[in-house]
Amino acid sequence: MTIEVRVPTLGESVTEATVATWFKKPGDAVAVDEMLCELETDKVTVEVPSPSAGVMGEIVAAEGDTVGADALLATITAGEGAAPAPAAAAAPAASPPATGGSVDVMVPTLGESVTEATVSTWFKQVGDSVAQDEMLCELETDKVSVEVPAPASGVLAEIVAPEGATVDATAKLAVISGAAAGAAPAPAPAAAPAAASTGKDVANAPSAEKAMAEAGLSADQVTGTGRNGRVMKEDVAKAVATAAAPAPAAAAPVAQAPRAPVAAEDEAREERVRMTRLRQTIAKRLKDAQNTAAILTTYNEVDMTEVMALRNQYKDQFEKKHGARLGFMSFFTKACCHALKEVPEVNAEIDGTDIVYKNFVHMGVAAGTPQGLVVPVIRDADSMSFAAIEKAIAEKGKRARDGKLSMAEMQGGTFTISNGGVYGSLMSSPILNPPQSGILGMHKIQDRPMVINGEIKIRPMMYLALSYDHRIVDGKGAVTFLVRVKEALEDPRRLLMDL
């Protein structure tokens, strides 16, 4: 029986990938779930596991080839060369053929630097019928939620990892019995995954090789977390950060402060809920920012009259032409990119005893979700049009709320905008998103009496707050940045004239 190996799901906005490395060659024995090759997209690196035990057949897409979604990568002759070699031919007969066999539901690929996840929700119960690709459960990692589809049609026979359980990247989640023939390749025996450990040398990820060259590191200076010790791009970033950043002193004991005594009658009315992994990560990063950076906040206010008038005048034409709503975020993004050119230290970061100036703006846009705060990044926002910015914000905001953002989409930001105004906030002091040196806080627009040319007029006003790292940004630079943002918003024509 010939099994096709195809490109797995790459993500909603990713349409193609490049074959980076093949770890098997024609004629090699492969075990179920053993990594066959690695694909690289413009966002992430994707591992392609073997859908069945057998012998590697033809490699259709060679290293360096660009392939589309669901493209054919290779073929496997199933049932031959499975992990227990001597009994390979007899193994299928040993499985229960009367019910069509059973299929293990394994933890899907979590990402290069993610080693474990928490089972948050099961959508099916033992005994329920499931269709192939129907969502069975949802896992939570430090960054994103991962949906687990059914690998085959059948009946959910066993749930191995219940809700709340922490599982590693190779764990079994459940078992589906009565798998329909042809719906999914028959799995190897439970011991087959052990054959994946071949112990042979594996080439490092191409993206990691490039990152090591840029950082001036050699492979022996980086600890690889990929298969067989393979060095991944995230491993290089971690090695660079570890070498540059001093170890935080006594940060952990602060977080372990004992809980204040609670009366017995009050304790009986309390509800204790475990923090999600995302919430734990948020708490740690925010506290790390306070422990590391010298955070200071400066304030100003902006008259939104001109921006609101411009938006009202062109919003219908804008939406008709570009298919996106014209909001305020594109104006603020443009104004910040404009101001960052004049005050580049707000767009920089500290690396040991160096200051790294970024000649680009990867704008982080904080978004509140039911799971917690996430900050998707809009890359090269300084070179984007109003329409491109609005489309990117809308698309990433929706995916953030659906829990479908990848880790790569939340990394690499150089500056952040946080809009507390959508929740009614009048004034706040945002916390930095490390290693960034600046974050702009937007707030609600409120009509207030203002003195204009000696006369009192009612104007739509918004308070702005810039929190910045005083180690790298002086007060003059922070105030100048905020004034430039104010000027650009109060007279949007300045953006056209680059003034």
N, C-alpha and C positions, 0 to 999 in steps of 0.2 A: 504493500500500500504506500503510495507516494503522498507525502504531506507537504503543503506549500508553506513557506515562511514568508510572511508579508510585513510591510511597514506597519508598526503599531500606531495607535492614536497619538498624534504629535501635539495636539492642543487646538483650541478653537481658531486661532488666528495664524497657525503655522501650516503651510501647504506643501512644503518640501523639505528635504534633509539631504545631507551628504554622508555617504558611507565612509566612516573614518577608519575603522579597523575590523578585520575578520580574525576571530580567534580560533576558527576551525577551517579545515581545508577538505576538499572532496575525498571521501573514503574514511574520514575520522569517525569513530564512534561517539555518539552524543547521548547525554541523559536528559530526561525531561527537565525543563527550566534551566538547563545549563546555558550560560551566555554564549551566543553564537557570534554576534558582531555588535558594533556600536555605531550609532548615527549621531551626527551633529546638526542641530538647527541653529538659527540665529539667536535662540534663547537658551536652550538647554542641550545636554548630552543625553541620548536615549539608548538604553541597553535593550537588545533584542534577545529574549530567551528562546530556547528550543521548545516548540509546542508538543514535542513527542520524543520518546527515546527511539534510537535507530542509528542509521548510518548517514553521514552527510553526503548528499548527492551533488547536484549542479549549483554553482554560485552564479546567479544571474546578474547581480549588481556588484561590480568589483569596487575595491577601495578607490575613493575619489569620485565615484559616480554620484550624480544628483538624482534623487528618486522622489516621486510624489507620494501622497497619502495612499495607503493600501497597495503600493506597488509590490510586485513579486521580487523577493531578495534571493531566495534559494529554495531548494527542495531537499526533503529528508525521506529516506526509505524507512518507514516505521517498522518496529518489531525486530530489527536486526541491530546487534551491537549494543543492546541495552546494558545497564550497569552490571548486572550479574551475567557476564559473558557466557559461561557454560550453559546456563539455563535460559538464555534469551529466547530461543524458539518456543520453549515450553511455557514461558511466563504468562502469555495471554491466556492459555488454557487454564491456568491456576486461578485467574480472577473469576468472579461470579458472572458468567455469561448470561444467565437466565434473566437478570435484571438490566442487562446492557452495561454492567460495570459501574464503577464509582469514579468520581473526579474530585481531586482535592482543590479547594479554593485557597490560593496562596496570597500573601501580601504582594500587591503590585509594586513596580518600581517607584520608590519614594523620592529619589533625587540623589545626586552625588554625595552630599554631605549629611544626609538624613539616615540614621541607623535604626530608629525605632518610631513607633506610632502608638496611639491609643485608640481602641475601638470605641467610637462614640455612640453609634446607633445601628441596630439591626433592623432592616425593613421587612425581613422574612423570619418566620418561626420554623422550628423543626416540624417536618411533615408537610410544609407548604410546597406546592408545585412552582417551579421557576422556569422561565424561558431563557434561552441563551442571550447574554448581554443585558439581562434585566438586573437592575441595581440590587445587590444583596445587603450591603452595609456601607458605612462611611467611617473612615479613619481620620484622626486628627494628628498632624505633626506640629512642629514648632511654628510653622509658617502657614500651611495651607491644609484644606480638607481634601481627602482623596476618596473618590468613589470606587467601590469594588464591584464590578459586574460579574454575572454568572458566566463561567467559561463553557457551560453546556446546559442543555435543557434536562430536566429531571425533577427529582424531589430532594429537598434539603433534609439530609439524613442526620447530620450532626453539626452542632456549633461548637467548635473547639475553643475559640476565644470569645468569651461573652463581653457585653458592654462594660467598659471601664478597664478592660485588660490591656496591658502594655505588651506589644508584640515587636519582635525584631524584623528586619527587612526580608528574612527568609522563612518566616513562620507560616504555619498552616492555620487558616481561619475557620474552615468548615469543610464538610464533605457533601457532595451531591451524588445520590444514587440513582440508578435507572437512567444513566446518561444516554440520550438518544444517539443512535449510530449516525455518524457523519456530522453531528453537531459540534463535536470537538474531538481532537485526537485522544485516543486512549492513553491514560497516564501510565508511567512506569510504576513499579512497586515502590512502597514507601521508602525503601533504602536507596532508590536511584539517585536522589539529589546528592548523596555523598560522593558520587562519581564525578561531580562537577569540580572537585578539588584535584586538579591534575598536577599542581606543583611546578608547572613549567613556566618559563619567563614569558611575560606578556608586555607588549609595548605600552608606554604611557600614552594618555590621551593627547592628541595633537594640540588641543587648546591648552593643556597643561605644559607641553613642551614650549609653546610660544610664551606663556606666562612666566615660566622659569627663565627663559632667555631675557625677557624684559626686566625681570627682577634680579638678574645676575646670580641665580641659584643653580646648583647642580642637583641631580636626582637624589643623591645620597643625603642631601640636606632637607628633603621633604619626605614626610611619612605618608605613604599611599594608603587610601582607604577603599580603593576599588578592588575588583576581583583579582585575587592572587597578588595583592599588594600594589596594584596598578595606581599610578599617581594621577589624580584628577585635578581639574582646574581649581576646585574649592580647596584642595589640599595645599596648593601653592599659595593661595590667598591667606590661608590660615598660618602657613609658615612665615610669610612676610609679616603678618600682624603680630605673631608671637615674638619675632626677632626685634620688632620695632617698639612694641608697647611694653612699658614696665609693668611688672606684676602688681595688681591692685593690693593695697595693704589693708588687711583686716576688714574687708567688705562683708564677708559672709556672716560673722557674728552679729552684725547690725540687723540683718534680715531675720535672725533667729530669736528675736526678743520674745520673752515668755508672755503668754496671754494673761490678761488681768483676770482675777477671780470673778466667777459668775455665780449668782445665787442659784440654788437648786431649782426653785420654782421658775426662774427665768430660763435656765438651761433646758428644761423640759419643753419650752415653747420655741427653742431655736431650731434652725435647720442648717445642717452642715453639708455643703456641696463642694466636691473636689474641683480645684481650679483646672480649667482646660489647659492644654499645653501651650496654646496660643496666648492665653492670659498670663501664664507663668513667664513666657518669653517677653511679653510686653512689660511686665513688672520688673524683670531683671534688666532689660535694656534702659528703661527710664531711670532706674536707680543708678545704673552704671554711668549714665550721662551726668547725673548730679554729682556722683563721686569723682568723676574725672575732669569735666569741663568747669571753667569759671563762668557760670551762666549769669548774664545780666540782661535786662529787658528795657528797651526804650520805646516810648509811645508817641503817636501823633494821631491826627484825625484827617479825614479826607472828605471833601464835598463831592458827592456822587452825582451831582446834577448833570454834568456833561456826558458822563458815561451812560447814565440812564436815558438821556435824550437821544444819544446816538444809537443805543440798543433799540429803543422803541421805534426809531425811524427806519432801521434797516432789518429788524429781526425777521419779518415775513419774507423779504427778498433773500435774506441770508439762508433761511431754512429751505426755501424753494430751490435755490441753486445748489447748496451744499448738502442738503439732507440732514442737517444737524441744527439743533437749537442754539441760538446765540445767547450765552449766559455771561455772567460777570467773571468767571474763572479765566477765560481767555484774555481778558483785559488785564487782570492781575498777573497772570503768567508773563504776558508781554512786558508789563511795567517792571516786573522783577528782573527779567532777563536784561532789560535796558539798564537798570540800576546796577546790576552785577558787573557790567562792563566797566563802569566807573569806579566801583568799589570791589575789586576782585578778591580781596581777602575774605569777604563774606561767603564767597563761593569756593573757598580753599579748605584744606584740612591739615592738621598737624600729624606728622609721621616721625615719631622720635624727636630729634632735634631739627627736623626739616619742616618747611612749609611747602605743601604741594598745591600749586595754583592750577585750577582747571580751566582750560581754554575752551570750554563747552559748558552747557547747562543741562544736566539731567534732573528735571524737576520732579520732586516727590510731591504727590497730592494726597494728603491724609484723608482717609475715608472710614467712616464708622460703619461697622457691620454687626449683625446679631452676635457674631463670635468675638468681636473686639475690634480695636483700631488696627488698620493696616495702611501701608503707605506704598501704593503702586508708583512706579517711576516712569515718567514720560521722557524718553531719551532724545537728546539734541533739541530740546524745546526752543532754544534760541534761534533755530533755523526753520521753525515751523510757522505756518500761516495760522490765522485765527481759526479757520475751518478745521485744519488738521488738529489743532489743540483741543477744540471742542469735541471732535470725534473721538480722540484718544481718551479724554477724560470720561466721556459717556461710556465708552466700551470697557475701560478698565474699572470704572465704578460699578458697572453691572456685574462684571466677573468677580469683583471683590465681594459684593453682597451675596453672590452665589457660591463663594468659597472656591473659585476655580482659578485663582491666580497662581502662577508658578513662582518658586522662590527667586528665579532669575529676574522676574518682573518687579520684584521688591528690593532689588539690590543695586548698588552703584549710584544712588542719588547724590547730588552735590548741594542741593538746597531744597527746602520743603515749604509748602503753603498748607496751612490748616485753617479750615473755615468753620469756626464755631458758631458763626452767625446763623447757619441753617437751623440750629437748635435754639436760637434766641439769646445767645451769649452777647452781652454788651461790652464786656472787657475781660481779658484773661492774659496770663503770661505763659505762652507755650514752652514746652521743654524740647531741647535739641534732640535731633535724631542722629546719634553718633555714627560715623565720625564727622558729620557735617558741622559747620561753624555758624549756621544761621537758619532760622525758621520764622516765617511771617505768619502772624495770627490775624485772620479776618474776623469781623464781628457783624452784628445785625445793623441794618441801615435804619436809622431812626430820625424822624423830623425833629429838628431843634432850631431855636431862634439864633441867628448868627448876624453879626454886624458886617454889612456889605456896603462899602463906600459911605459910611456914616449912617446907614439906615439898617433897621432891624428887619431881617427877612427870614422866612422859614425855609430851611434847606435840608435835604436828605444827607445826613452825616454818618460816617462810619469811623469807629476807633480802629487804629492799626497798632499792632504790637510786634516788635522785632526782638526776639530773644537771640543772643549771640554769645560766642565763646570769647570772653574778654582776654584770653591768653593770646589770641591771634588778631582779634578785631578791636581797635581802639574806639572810644566813645565818638570821636569825630567821624570815623568811617561809618559807624552804625547810624548815627543821626543823618549823615549825608545820604546813605542808602535810602532811609525811610522818607526823606524829603524828596528824593528823585522819584520814588514810587508815587508819592502824593502829587507831585507836579504832573507826572505822566497821566494820572487818572483824572485830575481836574482839568487838563487840557490834552485830550487824547491825540490831537494833531501833532504834539511833540514827538510821539512815537514814529510818525511818518517822516518827520524831519530829522530824527535821531538827535534830538536836543535834550 
